[in-house]
Amino acid sequence: MATDKQPLRERIWDALEASGEARFPFPPHGRIPNFAGADAACDRLTGTEEWAAADVIKANPDAPQLPVRRAALRAGKTVYVAVPRLREAQPFLRLSPEEVPDVDAATTVSGSSTHGVPVGPDEVPHVDLIVSGSVAVTEAGDRVGKGEGFADLEFAVLSELGAVDADTAVATTVHGMQVVADEDVTPDDHDVPLDLICTPERTIRTAERRSAAGEDPTPGRPDGVDWDALPDEKLAEIPVLRRLAPE
């Protein structure tokens, strides 16, 4: 049974707003919140070996990860961004350095839909690094999104087709206030654990944190779509799920 993560989300949104650490768009509630220091958190991510080794990145389209998308294209990396709610038959947008004349314009939330090339999940090559937006995270790598489950579903779809696997690193950039105690989050079976958490002040390698706590440093990941757990309404609304669903 899925756990109720909404009180934690509200706590983080309220704290970012009350502290003045939230940034446009406002209010932070109901979204992946933008935060003061997003550029610095991006700088930490771009200094990691996972970033250096990545040629293909899948990134969320939200405001706090805008510096990540821009840094990736400027470094010659190809970025894939999911169409909101996976509502199109070709639910990913390819932003490739050689196809994007204006990196600043192409990497905004609206600009990616204008400049990105729509592709199906079977056209996405192996993804080296996933950057996910988060509302809250633990140092052990548990992640809480805004509550719709699409980041995990995108991972499951790409995993179903072999575009993500055990070699794909999963990272997020967040404000330090978004890093919460381990006991604050009980992950669900479909949740994708994080490998890297970058705040403006810290780079957290979750395997090291889990090892120090005597836990499995490499928790399991979904290896495809859990068709039995998929709500009927999502199957009805998302074209790629209808196409991939077993007979």
Backbone bond lengths (Angstrom), bond angles and torsions (degrees), N, CA, C in turn:
res aa  C-N    CA-C-N  psi(-1)  N-CA   C-N-CA  omega(-1)  CA-C   N-CA-C  phi
1 M - - - 1.459 - - 1.530 109.24 -
2 A 1.325 115.47 134.69 1.463 119.68 179.99 1.524 110.26 -66.24
3 T 1.319 115.93 141.21 1.456 120.72 179.06 1.522 109.91 -86.74
4 D 1.325 116.54 155.86 1.459 121.83 -179.52 1.530 109.00 -86.38
5 K 1.325 115.28 105.78 1.457 120.68 -178.39 1.531 112.31 -98.99
6 Q 1.325 116.45 -1.50 1.458 119.46 -174.77 1.524 113.62 -62.68
7 P 1.331 120.26 -40.16 1.470 118.23 177.52 1.526 112.71 -58.98
8 L 1.332 117.58 -36.55 1.465 120.58 177.51 1.523 110.22 -66.98
9 R 1.318 116.73 -43.10 1.470 119.33 177.55 1.521 110.52 -57.56
10 E 1.316 116.07 -48.56 1.471 119.72 -178.60 1.524 110.70 -60.46
11 R 1.321 116.51 -38.82 1.459 120.45 179.44 1.525 111.33 -61.92
12 I 1.319 116.72 -43.95 1.469 120.65 -179.42 1.517 110.74 -69.10
13 W 1.317 117.68 -46.30 1.463 120.49 179.06 1.524 110.70 -58.79
14 D 1.332 116.23 -45.38 1.464 119.94 179.68 1.528 111.23 -61.67
15 A 1.341 116.48 -42.57 1.466 120.64 -177.31 1.524 111.49 -66.00
16 L 1.322 117.31 -42.42 1.466 120.01 178.99 1.524 110.84 -63.80
17 E 1.318 116.05 -40.43 1.463 119.47 -179.66 1.524 110.79 -69.25
18 A 1.323 117.07 -46.83 1.460 120.52 -176.22 1.524 112.31 -65.80
19 S 1.316 117.47 -32.21 1.461 121.62 -177.90 1.520 113.39 -81.50
20 G 1.336 116.28 -12.37 1.455 119.74 -175.02 1.512 113.76 79.67
21 E 1.334 118.12 9.69 1.460 122.02 -179.20 1.523 113.19 -87.54
22 A 1.327 117.65 -11.00 1.462 120.76 175.44 1.529 109.21 -72.35
23 R 1.318 115.60 148.93 1.455 122.12 176.99 1.530 109.71 -128.08
24 F 1.325 116.73 166.27 1.465 122.62 -178.52 1.541 109.51 -52.15
25 P 1.323 118.04 139.26 1.467 128.48 7.01 1.522 113.06 -84.96
26 F 1.318 114.70 151.11 1.459 122.54 -179.17 1.526 109.90 -110.45
27 P 1.320 118.19 153.63 1.459 125.85 -9.69 1.522 110.09 -74.04
28 P 1.340 118.69 166.32 1.459 119.91 178.30 1.521 112.94 -70.04
29 H 1.306 117.93 -17.09 1.459 122.47 -174.01 1.533 111.76 -65.80
30 G 1.324 114.58 143.95 1.461 121.08 175.54 1.501 114.79 78.18
31 R 1.326 117.81 9.37 1.463 120.99 -176.82 1.531 109.85 -144.33
32 I 1.336 115.12 173.91 1.461 119.92 166.34 1.525 105.49 -73.82
33 P 1.336 118.49 112.03 1.463 119.47 -168.23 1.524 113.25 -76.70
34 N 1.330 114.66 134.95 1.454 119.51 172.24 1.524 108.61 -78.61
35 F 1.324 116.41 152.97 1.463 119.23 -171.00 1.521 111.79 -147.13
36 A 1.322 115.45 154.65 1.462 121.49 173.97 1.523 109.10 -63.47
37 G 1.334 116.16 130.45 1.462 119.91 -179.62 1.509 114.60 95.49
38 A 1.331 117.52 10.83 1.471 119.45 179.25 1.524 111.28 -60.10
39 D 1.327 117.40 -36.29 1.469 120.16 177.73 1.525 111.17 -64.59
40 A 1.332 116.68 -41.21 1.465 120.25 -179.99 1.524 111.17 -67.18
41 A 1.331 116.69 -38.07 1.461 119.67 176.41 1.524 110.82 -64.36
42 C 1.330 116.07 -38.83 1.465 120.31 175.22 1.526 110.88 -62.06
43 D 1.314 116.96 -42.68 1.466 120.20 179.49 1.527 110.96 -58.94
44 R 1.326 116.26 -39.28 1.469 119.08 177.50 1.522 110.85 -63.79
45 L 1.330 116.45 -42.67 1.465 119.50 179.28 1.525 111.19 -63.10
46 T 1.327 117.01 -42.57 1.462 119.59 -177.51 1.528 112.23 -70.29
47 G 1.318 117.23 -10.26 1.452 120.59 176.33 1.521 114.15 -91.95
48 T 1.326 117.72 2.39 1.460 120.53 -177.27 1.520 111.45 -89.64
49 E 1.321 115.04 159.46 1.464 119.98 177.39 1.520 111.24 -68.43
50 E 1.324 117.05 -30.03 1.466 119.88 178.05 1.527 110.84 -63.72
51 W 1.314 115.83 -40.39 1.462 119.82 177.49 1.529 110.33 -65.91
52 A 1.307 116.71 -46.03 1.469 120.30 -177.84 1.523 111.36 -60.46
53 A 1.323 116.78 -34.56 1.468 120.62 -176.53 1.521 113.32 -83.21
54 A 1.322 117.64 -10.15 1.467 120.90 -172.64 1.521 111.93 -88.70
55 D 1.322 115.78 128.46 1.463 121.68 171.09 1.523 111.13 -101.27
56 V 1.329 116.07 -30.93 1.464 121.69 -178.45 1.523 108.45 -121.82
57 I 1.327 115.93 126.09 1.460 122.78 -177.88 1.520 109.18 -124.25
58 K 1.304 116.16 135.82 1.468 120.80 167.58 1.520 107.06 -104.16
59 A 1.322 116.97 125.34 1.465 121.08 -176.74 1.516 110.08 -128.88
60 N 1.319 115.66 147.81 1.455 120.26 173.98 1.526 109.22 -72.70
61 P 1.331 117.63 157.37 1.467 120.23 -174.36 1.520 115.10 -90.06
62 D 1.340 118.61 6.69 1.462 120.77 -170.10 1.531 112.69 -78.03
63 A 1.344 114.65 162.75 1.465 121.81 -173.47 1.527 114.52 -58.30
64 P 1.352 121.03 -42.66 1.466 117.95 -176.32 1.519 114.13 -66.41
65 Q 1.336 117.52 -19.41 1.462 120.21 178.54 1.536 112.65 -99.28
66 L 1.328 117.27 9.57 1.467 120.57 174.98 1.529 111.18 -57.14
67 P 1.342 120.35 -44.65 1.473 118.79 177.47 1.529 112.84 -59.90
68 V 1.324 117.47 -32.46 1.464 120.93 179.35 1.526 110.65 -67.73
69 R 1.316 116.55 -45.53 1.464 119.65 -179.94 1.527 111.02 -62.49
70 R 1.318 116.30 -42.05 1.468 119.81 179.77 1.529 111.10 -66.76
71 A 1.329 116.09 -42.35 1.466 119.27 179.46 1.523 110.92 -62.74
72 A 1.316 116.78 -38.15 1.463 120.16 -179.14 1.524 111.17 -64.28
73 L 1.320 117.11 -48.30 1.463 119.35 -179.39 1.521 111.07 -64.65
74 R 1.319 117.08 -39.06 1.469 119.86 -179.76 1.524 111.65 -69.23
75 A 1.330 116.46 -21.64 1.467 120.51 176.46 1.528 112.00 -90.08
76 G 1.339 117.34 4.82 1.455 120.51 177.53 1.518 114.49 84.36
77 K 1.335 116.57 15.44 1.459 120.59 -179.76 1.534 109.45 -92.60
78 T 1.325 116.76 150.55 1.452 121.85 174.93 1.517 109.16 -92.28
79 V 1.324 115.73 134.28 1.460 121.70 -176.08 1.526 109.47 -116.00
80 Y 1.319 115.48 133.92 1.459 121.41 173.19 1.522 108.41 -112.75
81 V 1.325 115.09 131.86 1.461 122.22 179.87 1.527 107.98 -123.53
82 A 1.311 117.38 134.52 1.465 120.42 179.89 1.524 110.61 -76.46
83 V 1.326 115.78 142.54 1.456 121.84 170.59 1.530 107.86 -66.35
84 P 1.347 118.44 138.41 1.465 119.29 -179.55 1.523 112.60 -50.37
85 R 1.333 115.18 128.43 1.452 123.91 177.11 1.528 113.09 62.01
86 L 1.344 116.66 16.68 1.472 121.74 178.13 1.527 111.64 51.50
87 R 1.335 116.22 36.30 1.460 119.50 -167.80 1.524 113.97 -80.23
88 E 1.335 118.05 -11.68 1.458 120.60 -177.98 1.529 110.76 -98.56
89 A 1.350 115.38 156.95 1.460 119.81 177.18 1.525 110.92 -63.80
90 Q 1.333 116.74 -31.66 1.468 122.32 172.07 1.533 105.96 -108.29
91 P 1.334 117.45 90.78 1.462 120.73 -164.77 1.524 116.23 -88.49
92 F 1.337 117.96 9.02 1.458 120.10 177.44 1.528 109.39 -125.34
93 L 1.326 115.53 146.63 1.462 122.14 178.18 1.524 108.71 -112.08
94 R 1.331 115.92 125.85 1.469 120.96 179.26 1.519 109.40 -93.07
95 L 1.313 114.93 124.85 1.463 121.97 172.82 1.517 106.67 -113.20
96 S 1.300 115.57 104.75 1.460 121.53 -176.48 1.522 109.26 -110.81
97 P 1.330 118.76 137.87 1.470 120.40 -175.95 1.527 113.67 -53.80
98 E 1.325 117.29 -38.03 1.463 119.65 -177.84 1.527 112.86 -78.43
99 E 1.344 116.97 -10.70 1.462 120.60 -179.26 1.528 112.81 -106.33
100 V 1.323 117.02 -4.78 1.459 121.04 -174.90 1.528 109.58 -112.74
101 P 1.330 118.56 107.92 1.466 120.05 -179.23 1.518 113.92 -75.92
102 D 1.336 117.30 -23.84 1.462 121.11 -176.44 1.524 108.23 -133.76
103 V 1.330 116.85 99.30 1.459 121.17 -175.92 1.522 111.28 -61.98
104 D 1.334 117.71 -42.25 1.462 120.07 -177.89 1.524 111.28 -60.74
105 A 1.334 116.67 -43.31 1.464 120.16 -178.23 1.524 111.40 -71.62
106 A 1.316 116.89 -38.76 1.461 120.98 -172.62 1.512 113.57 -73.55
107 T 1.324 117.57 -19.07 1.459 119.98 -172.02 1.521 113.73 -101.67
108 T 1.332 118.24 0.69 1.456 119.58 173.33 1.527 109.48 -74.23
109 V 1.329 115.54 167.97 1.465 119.53 -179.64 1.522 110.59 -58.43
110 S 1.319 117.54 -46.30 1.463 120.29 -179.60 1.524 111.99 -79.20
111 G 1.338 116.72 -34.14 1.461 119.92 -176.94 1.512 114.18 -66.41
112 S 1.324 117.89 -29.70 1.458 119.40 -179.77 1.518 111.26 -64.26
113 S 1.334 117.29 -33.87 1.463 119.47 178.90 1.521 111.41 -73.63
114 T 1.340 117.20 -24.91 1.464 121.02 178.72 1.522 111.42 -82.40
115 H 1.321 117.17 -41.53 1.456 121.75 -172.51 1.534 113.60 -100.06
116 G 1.335 117.16 -19.16 1.452 119.64 -178.07 1.520 112.53 -75.51
117 V 1.327 116.23 150.60 1.468 122.34 177.88 1.528 108.45 -95.25
118 P 1.338 118.97 117.66 1.463 120.07 -179.36 1.532 111.27 -66.20
119 V 1.320 116.10 133.92 1.465 121.64 177.93 1.525 109.10 -139.80
120 G 1.320 115.12 155.42 1.454 120.44 173.56 1.513 110.24 -82.45
121 P 1.323 117.74 163.75 1.465 119.97 -179.04 1.524 112.97 -63.11
122 D 1.326 117.04 -26.65 1.458 119.62 178.33 1.526 111.93 -75.12
123 E 1.337 117.70 -8.96 1.464 122.06 175.80 1.523 112.32 -95.82
124 V 1.314 117.26 -5.77 1.467 121.16 179.33 1.527 108.18 -81.28
125 P 1.333 118.00 123.98 1.466 119.75 178.27 1.523 110.41 -73.68
126 H 1.316 115.59 -177.83 1.464 118.29 178.17 1.522 109.95 -58.89
127 V 1.327 116.11 129.13 1.455 122.20 -179.26 1.530 108.96 -92.36
128 D 1.317 115.63 124.18 1.467 120.63 -178.03 1.526 112.38 -83.81
129 L 1.332 116.06 -33.43 1.468 120.62 -175.09 1.519 109.26 -145.68
130 I 1.318 116.17 129.27 1.461 122.04 171.77 1.521 108.12 -106.33
131 V 1.328 115.82 131.39 1.466 121.11 173.35 1.516 107.43 -113.70
132 S 1.321 116.10 116.11 1.459 121.89 -176.82 1.521 109.89 -108.20
133 G 1.327 115.79 143.74 1.449 120.00 170.17 1.518 109.55 -79.38
134 S 1.320 117.02 150.71 1.458 121.29 -176.33 1.518 110.39 -139.54
135 V 1.332 114.54 150.87 1.457 120.35 167.73 1.519 109.71 -92.93
136 A 1.339 116.27 -42.59 1.463 121.23 177.93 1.517 109.03 -146.88
137 V 1.328 116.37 151.38 1.464 121.82 177.49 1.517 108.70 -142.97
138 T 1.328 115.79 158.86 1.464 120.41 170.75 1.527 108.30 -111.02
139 E 1.324 116.13 160.12 1.462 119.70 178.64 1.523 111.66 -66.44
140 A 1.326 117.49 -17.54 1.456 121.19 175.71 1.522 112.29 -80.50
141 G 1.348 117.56 -6.56 1.452 120.80 174.92 1.505 115.64 101.22
142 D 1.318 117.96 6.22 1.462 119.63 174.34 1.524 108.70 -76.25
143 R 1.324 115.90 139.54 1.456 121.49 -174.51 1.521 110.43 -125.72
144 V 1.328 115.31 140.78 1.456 122.14 173.06 1.522 107.47 -118.90
145 G 1.325 116.93 121.73 1.455 121.60 176.06 1.518 110.62 -92.74
146 K 1.315 116.34 -159.98 1.471 118.47 -176.59 1.519 112.83 -83.02
147 G 1.339 117.62 -4.28 1.451 119.39 169.33 1.505 116.82 114.72
148 E 1.335 117.92 -1.62 1.461 119.27 -177.86 1.520 113.11 -95.64
149 G 1.331 117.12 -15.70 1.457 120.78 174.67 1.505 116.45 79.76
150 F 1.336 117.88 11.53 1.462 118.35 -174.05 1.529 113.18 -75.94
151 A 1.333 118.56 -32.44 1.462 119.14 178.55 1.526 110.56 -61.49
152 D 1.329 116.42 -43.35 1.459 120.08 178.77 1.524 111.01 -69.00
153 L 1.321 117.16 -35.79 1.459 120.19 178.95 1.529 110.81 -68.27
154 E 1.336 116.82 -39.05 1.471 119.78 176.56 1.526 110.38 -60.91
155 F 1.336 116.26 -42.47 1.462 120.40 177.06 1.519 110.01 -60.22
156 A 1.326 116.69 -44.64 1.464 120.69 -177.80 1.526 111.64 -63.00
157 V 1.332 116.36 -41.52 1.465 120.23 179.49 1.525 110.26 -63.61
158 L 1.329 117.06 -46.76 1.464 120.01 -179.65 1.528 111.01 -68.02
159 S 1.321 117.03 -33.09 1.463 120.68 176.26 1.524 110.76 -66.49
160 E 1.308 116.39 -38.79 1.468 122.15 178.08 1.527 110.53 -56.07
161 L 1.336 115.81 -33.41 1.468 121.11 -176.47 1.522 112.85 -101.50
162 G 1.325 117.70 3.76 1.459 120.92 176.57 1.512 115.51 82.04
163 A 1.331 117.90 9.60 1.469 119.88 -179.39 1.522 112.01 -80.35
164 V 1.327 117.65 -21.60 1.458 121.34 170.75 1.516 108.33 -125.73
165 D 1.320 115.57 147.42 1.463 120.41 -177.09 1.531 108.81 -156.54
166 A 1.320 115.79 -163.35 1.466 120.11 -177.33 1.523 112.35 -64.23
167 D 1.322 117.90 -20.63 1.460 121.18 179.80 1.527 113.00 -86.07
168 T 1.320 117.24 -6.43 1.467 121.30 179.13 1.519 109.56 -82.98
169 A 1.323 116.87 120.48 1.459 120.87 176.57 1.526 109.49 -81.50
170 V 1.331 116.31 145.79 1.464 121.73 -179.91 1.521 108.44 -123.29
171 A 1.338 116.26 124.43 1.464 121.48 -173.93 1.522 110.59 -132.29
172 T 1.323 115.37 164.78 1.457 121.19 171.13 1.519 108.77 -144.88
173 T 1.341 115.90 156.37 1.458 121.48 170.40 1.527 107.37 -117.79
174 V 1.331 116.64 129.17 1.461 122.13 -175.66 1.527 110.29 -145.20
175 H 1.318 115.77 165.17 1.454 122.39 169.78 1.519 108.21 -76.10
176 G 1.328 116.47 152.72 1.454 119.49 178.17 1.516 113.40 -58.06
177 M 1.333 117.40 -29.80 1.462 121.18 178.76 1.522 112.52 -66.83
178 Q 1.328 116.90 -17.58 1.462 120.70 -178.98 1.529 112.19 -86.71
179 V 1.321 118.00 -6.69 1.462 121.77 176.62 1.517 108.03 -88.46
180 V 1.336 116.08 116.78 1.459 121.20 -172.85 1.523 110.23 -116.63
181 A 1.313 116.06 173.11 1.464 121.77 -179.85 1.526 110.74 -68.07
182 D 1.334 115.99 149.26 1.458 120.72 -178.83 1.520 111.66 -54.31
183 E 1.313 116.05 -39.93 1.461 119.18 -175.38 1.527 113.04 -71.52
184 D 1.332 117.24 -8.58 1.464 120.36 178.57 1.515 112.81 -76.68
185 V 1.333 117.76 -16.00 1.468 120.77 -175.47 1.524 110.12 -129.36
186 T 1.313 115.11 126.61 1.463 121.44 170.42 1.520 106.99 -110.17
187 P 1.336 118.27 108.43 1.459 119.42 -174.98 1.526 112.23 -69.50
188 D 1.320 115.49 149.95 1.460 121.96 173.39 1.526 108.86 -92.96
189 D 1.326 116.15 165.75 1.466 120.88 -174.96 1.526 112.58 -61.07
190 H 1.328 117.41 -30.89 1.468 119.90 -176.31 1.523 112.77 -87.68
191 D 1.341 117.74 -4.60 1.465 120.60 -177.12 1.532 110.82 -70.57
192 V 1.325 115.70 139.07 1.467 121.80 179.51 1.528 108.66 -96.69
193 P 1.332 118.95 118.01 1.466 120.53 -179.04 1.527 111.97 -71.09
194 L 1.313 115.46 150.51 1.466 122.32 179.66 1.528 110.58 -89.75
195 D 1.321 115.43 146.94 1.460 121.89 172.42 1.524 111.63 -97.42
196 L 1.324 115.61 -33.77 1.468 121.54 -175.66 1.513 110.14 -133.20
197 I 1.321 116.06 136.72 1.462 122.30 172.47 1.519 106.98 -126.57
198 C 1.322 116.52 121.09 1.460 120.53 179.78 1.522 109.64 -115.61
199 T 1.322 115.78 119.78 1.452 122.09 172.33 1.537 106.77 -107.27
200 P 1.317 118.26 173.72 1.470 118.05 176.43 1.524 113.15 -59.68
201 E 1.338 117.37 -25.41 1.461 120.81 -175.22 1.521 114.88 -106.48
202 R 1.351 117.68 -21.53 1.461 119.76 -169.90 1.522 111.59 -139.38
203 T 1.343 114.56 151.98 1.459 122.09 166.98 1.526 106.43 -116.90
204 I 1.314 116.04 116.83 1.464 121.65 -175.47 1.522 108.91 -107.38
205 R 1.332 115.48 121.69 1.464 120.87 174.31 1.526 107.03 -98.62
206 T 1.312 115.20 110.88 1.459 119.40 -168.80 1.522 112.61 -68.44
207 A 1.329 118.66 -29.28 1.469 120.15 178.19 1.526 110.33 -63.09
208 E 1.329 116.68 -38.40 1.462 120.24 177.62 1.523 110.44 -64.89
209 R 1.318 115.97 -41.05 1.463 120.04 178.73 1.535 110.88 -63.97
210 R 1.323 116.92 -43.12 1.465 119.65 -179.61 1.524 111.36 -68.42
211 S 1.328 116.48 -39.61 1.462 119.66 178.78 1.522 110.97 -62.76
212 A 1.323 116.79 -42.35 1.463 120.71 -179.86 1.522 111.25 -63.03
213 A 1.336 116.07 -27.77 1.462 120.45 179.60 1.528 112.06 -90.43
214 G 1.338 117.13 4.88 1.451 120.84 -179.84 1.514 113.55 74.58
215 E 1.343 116.78 22.75 1.462 121.52 -179.03 1.526 110.37 -104.03
216 D 1.324 115.80 167.28 1.459 121.45 176.72 1.527 108.36 -62.21
217 P 1.345 118.29 119.22 1.476 119.37 -178.18 1.521 113.50 -71.76
218 T 1.334 117.54 -15.20 1.468 120.84 -178.41 1.528 109.53 -127.74
219 P 1.323 117.39 78.54 1.468 119.79 179.65 1.521 111.02 -64.65
220 G 1.308 115.39 156.75 1.461 119.90 -177.47 1.520 112.87 -65.66
221 R 1.329 113.91 153.35 1.455 121.27 175.47 1.525 108.60 -120.11
222 P 1.313 117.47 154.36 1.463 118.71 171.89 1.527 109.81 -60.16
223 D 1.319 116.71 135.18 1.465 119.29 178.68 1.518 111.71 -105.28
224 G 1.300 117.01 16.99 1.455 122.74 178.88 1.518 108.83 164.18
225 V 1.309 115.42 -174.13 1.460 121.50 -179.68 1.527 109.13 -78.19
226 D 1.309 116.18 131.81 1.465 121.14 173.69 1.526 107.04 -84.03
227 W 1.318 115.76 89.09 1.458 120.81 -172.67 1.518 112.23 -62.78
228 D 1.326 117.30 -33.56 1.466 120.27 -178.87 1.529 112.00 -67.68
229 A 1.342 116.60 -29.74 1.463 120.61 -178.31 1.523 113.03 -92.97
230 L 1.329 117.29 -5.65 1.466 120.92 -175.25 1.530 110.13 -73.91
231 P 1.330 118.21 124.02 1.465 120.00 177.98 1.529 111.43 -62.04
232 D 1.308 116.17 143.26 1.467 120.60 -178.65 1.519 111.97 -58.25
233 E 1.354 116.51 -34.89 1.457 118.13 -176.94 1.523 111.83 -67.67
234 K 1.349 117.38 -33.94 1.463 118.93 177.56 1.523 110.60 -69.78
235 L 1.306 116.29 -39.61 1.467 119.15 177.39 1.525 110.13 -61.60
236 A 1.321 116.81 -38.24 1.462 120.67 -178.88 1.525 112.24 -72.52
237 E 1.342 117.30 -31.64 1.461 121.48 -172.62 1.521 114.02 -89.93
238 I 1.339 118.07 -20.99 1.463 120.85 -170.48 1.523 110.36 -111.19
239 P 1.328 117.54 109.83 1.470 120.54 -174.87 1.523 114.27 -56.46
240 V 1.346 117.33 -40.90 1.465 118.99 -175.81 1.530 110.88 -65.84
241 L 1.322 117.93 -31.63 1.458 120.02 177.70 1.521 110.89 -69.07
242 R 1.324 115.86 -40.24 1.471 118.12 177.49 1.530 110.68 -62.43
243 R 1.328 115.82 -35.66 1.479 118.93 -179.14 1.517 112.38 -72.63
244 L 1.338 116.55 -35.64 1.464 119.93 -175.71 1.527 113.22 -88.52
245 A 1.318 116.99 -16.25 1.464 120.71 -173.45 1.532 111.00 -58.18
246 P 1.333 117.36 137.30 1.457 120.05 177.47 1.524 110.57 -63.72
247 E 1.321 114.76 150.87 1.467 119.95 179.20 1.520 110.15 -65.16
